[in-house]
């Protein structure tokens, strides 16, 4: 049974977490914008086709997920420090967005730090501080958000499945686009944002890539299901 104390709204906690959300959103916006500027300057200096270079950058799962995450955090932060602090329960559509985007951002941090941080030399246009905000800070904040469930009503079990829609669509887009783009650095007639999705690099080709995709999808599903379970155990958030 849920403890009655967990069901009582805590205005100070809600205000504090709203500020954390807003601060993280601001940091993400800064990291994303400055990285796009750096990518643009590098592409122009290297004589690359700018539209392709920018399209490649915006095709990274991290960039798409953290951009969406910054928007969700900003909306959620404003809600918490205004309506949320009065004890109102977070709108369901906002909760589902936090689950879907939050799970994507968290899994991005896990995959990057386990598989990609030491996977060769970073792209020459990479801003280390911006990368750390997207791959470390944002995943930690979203992970805490999906554990604490501040101001949030319990999820439905079916909500966990919704968290898979965006990553699956992105994986399909990436695998189709990969063979149609020439790598601006190596000149190879293919380009993939991550090595584990490149059938030319992964042992077993597309079968190896499929194993990675399925494994990461399962991890994301478990992460989302865990958040749903926590929310149902807690009842209404603080």
Order of alpha helices (4+ residues) and beta strands (2+ residues): alpha-alpha-alpha-alpha-alpha-alpha-alpha-alpha
